[in-house]
Amino acid sequence: MPLTQKETMLLKDALSHEQICVVKYNNYANQMQDTELSSMFKTLANREQQHIDTINRLLQQNQTQ
């Protein structure tokens, strides 16, 4: 079932927020002296990237329907 216009808009908004998080977490990871903290921020960035990938898949599936 295709997404509604509102659902598409909300997913695009969420995508934007996730992208900002990835940038921030990667910046934080690069600034950390503590390797554990750096690793934690890299892990968070990777999780956010997974969210981005999922949202993009949903949006792409919607375009093909």
PDB file of N, CA, C and O in Angstrom:
ATOM      1  N   MET A   1       0.849  -1.178   0.000  1.00  0.00           N
ATOM      2  CA  MET A   1       0.000   0.000   0.000  1.00  0.00           C
ATOM      3  C   MET A   1       0.891   1.237   0.000  1.00  0.00           C
ATOM      4  O   MET A   1       1.795   1.341   0.829  1.00  0.00           O
ATOM      5  N   PRO A   2       0.655   2.165  -0.904  1.00  0.00           N
ATOM      6  CA  PRO A   2       1.482   3.377  -0.981  1.00  0.00           C
ATOM      7  C   PRO A   2       1.335   4.252   0.264  1.00  0.00           C
ATOM      8  O   PRO A   2       0.302   4.265   0.932  1.00  0.00           O
ATOM      9  N   LEU A   3       2.398   4.968   0.539  1.00  0.00           N
ATOM     10  CA  LEU A   3       2.383   5.909   1.661  1.00  0.00           C
ATOM     11  C   LEU A   3       1.540   7.124   1.292  1.00  0.00           C
ATOM     12  O   LEU A   3       1.462   7.511   0.126  1.00  0.00           O
ATOM     13  N   THR A   4       0.918   7.712   2.290  1.00  0.00           N
ATOM     14  CA  THR A   4       0.189   8.953   2.055  1.00  0.00           C
ATOM     15  C   THR A   4       1.204  10.082   1.900  1.00  0.00           C
ATOM     16  O   THR A   4       2.385   9.925   2.210  1.00  0.00           O
ATOM     17  N   GLN A   5       0.727  11.200   1.423  1.00  0.00           N
ATOM     18  CA  GLN A   5       1.587  12.370   1.274  1.00  0.00           C
ATOM     19  C   GLN A   5       2.144  12.791   2.636  1.00  0.00           C
ATOM     20  O   GLN A   5       3.312  13.166   2.744  1.00  0.00           O
ATOM     21  N   LYS A   6       1.311  12.727   3.664  1.00  0.00           N
ATOM     22  CA  LYS A   6       1.754  13.108   5.006  1.00  0.00           C
ATOM     23  C   LYS A   6       2.818  12.141   5.523  1.00  0.00           C
ATOM     24  O   LYS A   6       3.806  12.574   6.116  1.00  0.00           O
ATOM     25  N   GLU A   7       2.631  10.842   5.307  1.00  0.00           N
ATOM     26  CA  GLU A   7       3.617   9.852   5.739  1.00  0.00           C
ATOM     27  C   GLU A   7       4.956  10.071   5.033  1.00  0.00           C
ATOM     28  O   GLU A   7       6.018   9.982   5.649  1.00  0.00           O
ATOM     29  N   THR A   8       4.888  10.358   3.741  1.00  0.00           N
ATOM     30  CA  THR A   8       6.104  10.636   2.977  1.00  0.00           C
ATOM     31  C   THR A   8       6.813  11.868   3.530  1.00  0.00           C
ATOM     32  O   THR A   8       8.032  11.868   3.698  1.00  0.00           O
ATOM     33  N   MET A   9       6.047  12.907   3.809  1.00  0.00           N
ATOM     34  CA  MET A   9       6.618  14.136   4.355  1.00  0.00           C
ATOM     35  C   MET A   9       7.279  13.872   5.711  1.00  0.00           C
ATOM     36  O   MET A   9       8.372  14.371   5.980  1.00  0.00           O
ATOM     37  N   LEU A  10       6.615  13.090   6.559  1.00  0.00           N
ATOM     38  CA  LEU A  10       7.160  12.786   7.879  1.00  0.00           C
ATOM     39  C   LEU A  10       8.435  11.946   7.775  1.00  0.00           C
ATOM     40  O   LEU A  10       9.377  12.156   8.539  1.00  0.00           O
ATOM     41  N   LEU A  11       8.469  11.006   6.841  1.00  0.00           N
ATOM     42  CA  LEU A  11       9.673  10.203   6.646  1.00  0.00           C
ATOM     43  C   LEU A  11      10.833  11.063   6.150  1.00  0.00           C
ATOM     44  O   LEU A  11      11.971  10.887   6.585  1.00  0.00           O
ATOM     45  N   LYS A  12      10.546  11.982   5.247  1.00  0.00           N
ATOM     46  CA  LYS A  12      11.603  12.883   4.752  1.00  0.00           C
ATOM     47  C   LYS A  12      12.115  13.780   5.875  1.00  0.00           C
ATOM     48  O   LYS A  12      13.308  14.077   5.940  1.00  0.00           O
ATOM     49  N   ASP A  13      11.225  14.208   6.747  1.00  0.00           N
ATOM     50  CA  ASP A  13      11.625  15.017   7.897  1.00  0.00           C
ATOM     51  C   ASP A  13      12.497  14.189   8.841  1.00  0.00           C
ATOM     52  O   ASP A  13      13.525  14.664   9.323  1.00  0.00           O
ATOM     53  N   ALA A  14      12.083  12.961   9.100  1.00  0.00           N
ATOM     54  CA  ALA A  14      12.871  12.065   9.957  1.00  0.00           C
ATOM     55  C   ALA A  14      14.237  11.799   9.333  1.00  0.00           C
ATOM     56  O   ALA A  14      15.243  11.741  10.040  1.00  0.00           O
ATOM     57  N   LEU A  15      14.274  11.640   8.029  1.00  0.00           N
ATOM     58  CA  LEU A  15      15.528  11.414   7.316  1.00  0.00           C
ATOM     59  C   LEU A  15      16.492  12.569   7.542  1.00  0.00           C
ATOM     60  O   LEU A  15      17.681  12.357   7.782  1.00  0.00           O
ATOM     61  N   SER A  16      15.989  13.763   7.466  1.00  0.00           N
ATOM     62  CA  SER A  16      16.809  14.949   7.702  1.00  0.00           C
ATOM     63  C   SER A  16      17.396  14.952   9.115  1.00  0.00           C
ATOM     64  O   SER A  16      18.571  15.266   9.303  1.00  0.00           O
ATOM     65  N   HIS A  17      16.583  14.604  10.091  1.00  0.00           N
ATOM     66  CA  HIS A  17      17.042  14.558  11.487  1.00  0.00           C
ATOM     67  C   HIS A  17      18.107  13.475  11.682  1.00  0.00           C
ATOM     68  O   HIS A  17      19.097  13.681  12.384  1.00  0.00           O
ATOM     69  N   GLU A  18      17.889  12.339  11.062  1.00  0.00           N
ATOM     70  CA  GLU A  18      18.857  11.245  11.172  1.00  0.00           C
ATOM     71  C   GLU A  18      20.195  11.651  10.559  1.00  0.00           C
ATOM     72  O   GLU A  18      21.252  11.341  11.107  1.00  0.00           O
ATOM     73  N   GLN A  19      20.148  12.341   9.429  1.00  0.00           N
ATOM     74  CA  GLN A  19      21.379  12.778   8.764  1.00  0.00           C
ATOM     75  C   GLN A  19      22.160  13.754   9.647  1.00  0.00           C
ATOM     76  O   GLN A  19      23.387  13.694   9.717  1.00  0.00           O
ATOM     77  N   ILE A  20      21.450  14.637  10.309  1.00  0.00           N
ATOM     78  CA  ILE A  20      22.096  15.579  11.229  1.00  0.00           C
ATOM     79  C   ILE A  20      22.762  14.827  12.370  1.00  0.00           C
ATOM     80  O   ILE A  20      23.876  15.161  12.771  1.00  0.00           O
ATOM     81  N   CYS A  21      22.087  13.818  12.889  1.00  0.00           N
ATOM     82  CA  CYS A  21      22.653  13.012  13.981  1.00  0.00           C
ATOM     83  C   CYS A  21      23.936  12.310  13.552  1.00  0.00           C
ATOM     84  O   CYS A  21      24.908  12.277  14.307  1.00  0.00           O
ATOM     85  N   VAL A  22      23.945  11.755  12.355  1.00  0.00           N
ATOM     86  CA  VAL A  22      25.147  11.068  11.866  1.00  0.00           C
ATOM     87  C   VAL A  22      26.324  12.037  11.831  1.00  0.00           C
ATOM     88  O   VAL A  22      27.420  11.711  12.287  1.00  0.00           O
ATOM     89  N   VAL A  23      26.093  13.211  11.296  1.00  0.00           N
ATOM     90  CA  VAL A  23      27.165  14.217  11.211  1.00  0.00           C
ATOM     91  C   VAL A  23      27.656  14.591  12.611  1.00  0.00           C
ATOM     92  O   VAL A  23      28.860  14.633  12.861  1.00  0.00           O
ATOM     93  N   LYS A  24      26.725  14.860  13.511  1.00  0.00           N
ATOM     94  CA  LYS A  24      27.103  15.250  14.873  1.00  0.00           C
ATOM     95  C   LYS A  24      27.866  14.143  15.593  1.00  0.00           C
ATOM     96  O   LYS A  24      28.914  14.394  16.187  1.00  0.00           O
ATOM     97  N   TYR A  25      27.338  12.914  15.539  1.00  0.00           N
ATOM     98  CA  TYR A  25      28.001  11.808  16.229  1.00  0.00           C
ATOM     99  C   TYR A  25      29.394  11.547  15.671  1.00  0.00           C
ATOM    100  O   TYR A  25      30.324  11.261  16.425  1.00  0.00           O
ATOM    101  N   ASN A  26      29.542  11.645  14.351  1.00  0.00           N
ATOM    102  CA  ASN A  26      30.872  11.467  13.769  1.00  0.00           C
ATOM    103  C   ASN A  26      31.816  12.590  14.188  1.00  0.00           C
ATOM    104  O   ASN A  26      32.996  12.350  14.446  1.00  0.00           O
ATOM    105  N   ASN A  27      31.303  13.801  14.254  1.00  0.00           N
ATOM    106  CA  ASN A  27      32.130  14.922  14.724  1.00  0.00           C
ATOM    107  C   ASN A  27      32.557  14.707  16.177  1.00  0.00           C
ATOM    108  O   ASN A  27      33.716  14.922  16.533  1.00  0.00           O
ATOM    109  N   TYR A  28      31.617  14.284  16.999  1.00  0.00           N
ATOM    110  CA  TYR A  28      31.942  14.024  18.403  1.00  0.00           C
ATOM    111  C   TYR A  28      32.988  12.916  18.514  1.00  0.00           C
ATOM    112  O   TYR A  28      33.938  13.024  19.290  1.00  0.00           O
ATOM    113  N   ALA A  29      32.804  11.856  17.734  1.00  0.00           N
ATOM    114  CA  ALA A  29      33.752  10.733  17.767  1.00  0.00           C
ATOM    115  C   ALA A  29      35.155  11.198  17.414  1.00  0.00           C
ATOM    116  O   ALA A  29      36.131  10.760  18.023  1.00  0.00           O
ATOM    117  N   ASN A  30      35.256  12.078  16.437  1.00  0.00           N
ATOM    118  CA  ASN A  30      36.563  12.572  15.997  1.00  0.00           C
ATOM    119  C   ASN A  30      37.204  13.521  17.003  1.00  0.00           C
ATOM    120  O   ASN A  30      38.422  13.701  16.996  1.00  0.00           O
ATOM    121  N   GLN A  31      36.405  14.123  17.858  1.00  0.00           N
ATOM    122  CA  GLN A  31      36.926  15.069  18.846  1.00  0.00           C
ATOM    123  C   GLN A  31      37.332  14.411  20.161  1.00  0.00           C
ATOM    124  O   GLN A  31      38.043  15.011  20.968  1.00  0.00           O
ATOM    125  N   MET A  32      36.882  13.191  20.371  1.00  0.00           N
ATOM    126  CA  MET A  32      37.126  12.521  21.648  1.00  0.00           C
ATOM    127  C   MET A  32      38.567  12.028  21.777  1.00  0.00           C
ATOM    128  O   MET A  32      39.129  11.441  20.853  1.00  0.00           O
ATOM    129  N   GLN A  33      39.142  12.283  22.944  1.00  0.00           N
ATOM    130  CA  GLN A  33      40.450  11.732  23.275  1.00  0.00           C
ATOM    131  C   GLN A  33      40.282  10.304  23.790  1.00  0.00           C
ATOM    132  O   GLN A  33      41.109   9.429  23.533  1.00  0.00           O
ATOM    133  N   ASP A  34      39.207  10.097  24.514  1.00  0.00           N
ATOM    134  CA  ASP A  34      38.908   8.796  25.104  1.00  0.00           C
ATOM    135  C   ASP A  34      38.415   7.849  24.008  1.00  0.00           C
ATOM    136  O   ASP A  34      37.421   8.132  23.338  1.00  0.00           O
ATOM    137  N   THR A  35      39.109   6.731  23.829  1.00  0.00           N
ATOM    138  CA  THR A  35      38.752   5.802  22.744  1.00  0.00           C
ATOM    139  C   THR A  35      37.390   5.144  22.963  1.00  0.00           C
ATOM    140  O   THR A  35      36.684   4.844  22.000  1.00  0.00           O
ATOM    141  N   GLU A  36      37.019   4.920  24.225  1.00  0.00           N
ATOM    142  CA  GLU A  36      35.706   4.326  24.497  1.00  0.00           C
ATOM    143  C   GLU A  36      34.586   5.271  24.099  1.00  0.00           C
ATOM    144  O   GLU A  36      33.595   4.854  23.501  1.00  0.00           O
ATOM    145  N   LEU A  37      34.746   6.544  24.432  1.00  0.00           N
ATOM    146  CA  LEU A  37      33.730   7.529  24.045  1.00  0.00           C
ATOM    147  C   LEU A  37      33.673   7.684  22.529  1.00  0.00           C
ATOM    148  O   LEU A  37      32.593   7.771  21.945  1.00  0.00           O
ATOM    149  N   SER A  38      34.825   7.717  21.911  1.00  0.00           N
ATOM    150  CA  SER A  38      34.883   7.820  20.459  1.00  0.00           C
ATOM    151  C   SER A  38      34.168   6.638  19.820  1.00  0.00           C
ATOM    152  O   SER A  38      33.395   6.808  18.877  1.00  0.00           O
ATOM    153  N   SER A  39      34.424   5.460  20.329  1.00  0.00           N
ATOM    154  CA  SER A  39      33.789   4.250  19.817  1.00  0.00           C
ATOM    155  C   SER A  39      32.276   4.295  20.013  1.00  0.00           C
ATOM    156  O   SER A  39      31.520   3.882  19.135  1.00  0.00           O
ATOM    157  N   MET A  40      31.842   4.793  21.156  1.00  0.00           N
ATOM    158  CA  MET A  40      30.417   4.900  21.436  1.00  0.00           C
ATOM    159  C   MET A  40      29.733   5.817  20.412  1.00  0.00           C
ATOM    160  O   MET A  40      28.667   5.490  19.891  1.00  0.00           O
ATOM    161  N   PHE A  41      30.358   6.964  20.132  1.00  0.00           N
ATOM    162  CA  PHE A  41      29.766   7.896  19.167  1.00  0.00           C
ATOM    163  C   PHE A  41      29.776   7.314  17.754  1.00  0.00           C
ATOM    164  O   PHE A  41      28.851   7.561  16.980  1.00  0.00           O
ATOM    165  N   LYS A  42      30.806   6.547  17.411  1.00  0.00           N
ATOM    166  CA  LYS A  42      30.835   5.893  16.102  1.00  0.00           C
ATOM    167  C   LYS A  42      29.715   4.865  16.002  1.00  0.00           C
ATOM    168  O   LYS A  42      29.076   4.737  14.957  1.00  0.00           O
ATOM    169  N   THR A  43      29.478   4.133  17.087  1.00  0.00           N
ATOM    170  CA  THR A  43      28.389   3.157  17.112  1.00  0.00           C
ATOM    171  C   THR A  43      27.044   3.851  16.931  1.00  0.00           C
ATOM    172  O   THR A  43      26.184   3.377  16.189  1.00  0.00           O
ATOM    173  N   LEU A  44      26.872   4.976  17.613  1.00  0.00           N
ATOM    174  CA  LEU A  44      25.624   5.736  17.474  1.00  0.00           C
ATOM    175  C   LEU A  44      25.452   6.237  16.047  1.00  0.00           C
ATOM    176  O   LEU A  44      24.351   6.189  15.499  1.00  0.00           O
ATOM    177  N   ALA A  45      26.528   6.715  15.445  1.00  0.00           N
ATOM    178  CA  ALA A  45      26.465   7.189  14.055  1.00  0.00           C
ATOM    179  C   ALA A  45      26.068   6.040  13.128  1.00  0.00           C
ATOM    180  O   ALA A  45      25.280   6.230  12.202  1.00  0.00           O
ATOM    181  N   ASN A  46      26.610   4.860  13.375  1.00  0.00           N
ATOM    182  CA  ASN A  46      26.269   3.699  12.550  1.00  0.00           C
ATOM    183  C   ASN A  46      24.799   3.315  12.697  1.00  0.00           C
ATOM    184  O   ASN A  46      24.151   2.950  11.716  1.00  0.00           O
ATOM    185  N   ARG A  47      24.278   3.396  13.903  1.00  0.00           N
ATOM    186  CA  ARG A  47      22.854   3.091  14.120  1.00  0.00           C
ATOM    187  C   ARG A  47      21.972   4.096  13.398  1.00  0.00           C
ATOM    188  O   ARG A  47      20.966   3.729  12.791  1.00  0.00           O
ATOM    189  N   GLU A  48      22.354   5.359  13.467  1.00  0.00           N
ATOM    190  CA  GLU A  48      21.577   6.391  12.773  1.00  0.00           C
ATOM    191  C   GLU A  48      21.641   6.165  11.266  1.00  0.00           C
ATOM    192  O   GLU A  48      20.657   6.388  10.561  1.00  0.00           O
ATOM    193  N   GLN A  49      22.795   5.723  10.773  1.00  0.00           N
ATOM    194  CA  GLN A  49      22.931   5.434   9.345  1.00  0.00           C
ATOM    195  C   GLN A  49      22.007   4.283   8.951  1.00  0.00           C
ATOM    196  O   GLN A  49      21.440   4.283   7.858  1.00  0.00           O
ATOM    197  N   GLN A  50      21.860   3.315   9.832  1.00  0.00           N
ATOM    198  CA  GLN A  50      20.924   2.222   9.564  1.00  0.00           C
ATOM    199  C   GLN A  50      19.494   2.750   9.466  1.00  0.00           C
ATOM    200  O   GLN A  50      18.710   2.288   8.638  1.00  0.00           O
ATOM    201  N   HIS A  51      19.164   3.715  10.312  1.00  0.00           N
ATOM    202  CA  HIS A  51      17.840   4.337  10.244  1.00  0.00           C
ATOM    203  C   HIS A  51      17.662   5.040   8.899  1.00  0.00           C
ATOM    204  O   HIS A  51      16.608   4.938   8.272  1.00  0.00           O
ATOM    205  N   ILE A  52      18.697   5.752   8.464  1.00  0.00           N
ATOM    206  CA  ILE A  52      18.660   6.444   7.176  1.00  0.00           C
ATOM    207  C   ILE A  52      18.417   5.438   6.052  1.00  0.00           C
ATOM    208  O   ILE A  52      17.589   5.662   5.170  1.00  0.00           O
ATOM    209  N   ASP A  53      19.145   4.340   6.101  1.00  0.00           N
ATOM    210  CA  ASP A  53      18.999   3.312   5.071  1.00  0.00           C
ATOM    211  C   ASP A  53      17.575   2.758   5.046  1.00  0.00           C
ATOM    212  O   ASP A  53      17.008   2.536   3.976  1.00  0.00           O
ATOM    213  N   THR A  54      17.005   2.537   6.219  1.00  0.00           N
ATOM    214  CA  THR A  54      15.635   2.017   6.308  1.00  0.00           C
ATOM    215  C   THR A  54      14.636   3.020   5.747  1.00  0.00           C
ATOM    216  O   THR A  54      13.745   2.656   4.979  1.00  0.00           O
ATOM    217  N   ILE A  55      14.788   4.274   6.130  1.00  0.00           N
ATOM    218  CA  ILE A  55      13.867   5.312   5.632  1.00  0.00           C
ATOM    219  C   ILE A  55      13.991   5.435   4.118  1.00  0.00           C
ATOM    220  O   ILE A  55      12.985   5.538   3.416  1.00  0.00           O
ATOM    221  N   ASN A  56      15.219   5.425   3.618  1.00  0.00           N
ATOM    222  CA  ASN A  56      15.407   5.512   2.163  1.00  0.00           C
ATOM    223  C   ASN A  56      14.756   4.337   1.447  1.00  0.00           C
ATOM    224  O   ASN A  56      14.161   4.515   0.384  1.00  0.00           O
ATOM    225  N   ARG A  57      14.858   3.140   2.014  1.00  0.00           N
ATOM    226  CA  ARG A  57      14.212   1.967   1.411  1.00  0.00           C
ATOM    227  C   ARG A  57      12.689   2.150   1.361  1.00  0.00           C
ATOM    228  O   ARG A  57      12.047   1.847   0.356  1.00  0.00           O
ATOM    229  N   LEU A  58      12.132   2.647   2.459  1.00  0.00           N
ATOM    230  CA  LEU A  58      10.684   2.880   2.499  1.00  0.00           C
ATOM    231  C   LEU A  58      10.263   3.896   1.440  1.00  0.00           C
ATOM    232  O   LEU A  58       9.261   3.709   0.750  1.00  0.00           O
ATOM    233  N   LEU A  59      11.032   4.964   1.319  1.00  0.00           N
ATOM    234  CA  LEU A  59      10.699   5.997   0.331  1.00  0.00           C
ATOM    235  C   LEU A  59      10.860   5.475  -1.098  1.00  0.00           C
ATOM    236  O   LEU A  59      10.057   5.798  -1.973  1.00  0.00           O
ATOM    237  N   GLN A  60      11.895   4.670  -1.333  1.00  0.00           N
ATOM    238  CA  GLN A  60      12.112   4.117  -2.665  1.00  0.00           C
ATOM    239  C   GLN A  60      11.002   3.120  -3.029  1.00  0.00           C
ATOM    240  O   GLN A  60      10.515   3.107  -4.160  1.00  0.00           O
ATOM    241  N   GLN A  61      10.613   2.292  -2.065  1.00  0.00           N
ATOM    242  CA  GLN A  61       9.530   1.330  -2.303  1.00  0.00           C
ATOM    243  C   GLN A  61       8.245   2.066  -2.650  1.00  0.00           C
ATOM    244  O   GLN A  61       7.476   1.632  -3.508  1.00  0.00           O
ATOM    245  N   ASN A  62       8.027   3.173  -1.979  1.00  0.00           N
ATOM    246  CA  ASN A  62       6.817   3.948  -2.218  1.00  0.00           C
ATOM    247  C   ASN A  62       6.811   4.531  -3.626  1.00  0.00           C
ATOM    248  O   ASN A  62       5.754   4.643  -4.247  1.00  0.00           O
ATOM    249  N   GLN A  63       7.981   4.902  -4.130  1.00  0.00           N
ATOM    250  CA  GLN A  63       8.048   5.492  -5.478  1.00  0.00           C
ATOM    251  C   GLN A  63       7.768   4.456  -6.555  1.00  0.00           C
ATOM    252  O   GLN A  63       7.290   4.800  -7.636  1.00  0.00           O
ATOM    253  N   THR A  64       8.059   3.204  -6.276  1.00  0.00           N
ATOM    254  CA  THR A  64       7.856   2.154  -7.272  1.00  0.00           C
ATOM    255  C   THR A  64       6.439   1.596  -7.245  1.00  0.00           C
ATOM    256  O   THR A  64       6.065   0.799  -8.105  1.00  0.00           O
ATOM    257  N   GLN A  65       5.657   2.013  -6.265  1.00  0.00           N
ATOM    258  CA  GLN A  65       4.280   1.497  -6.167  1.00  0.00           C
ATOM    259  C   GLN A  65       3.334   2.369  -6.958  1.00  0.00           C
ATOM    260  O   GLN A  65       2.134   2.100  -7.000  1.00  0.00           O
TER     261      GLN A  65
END
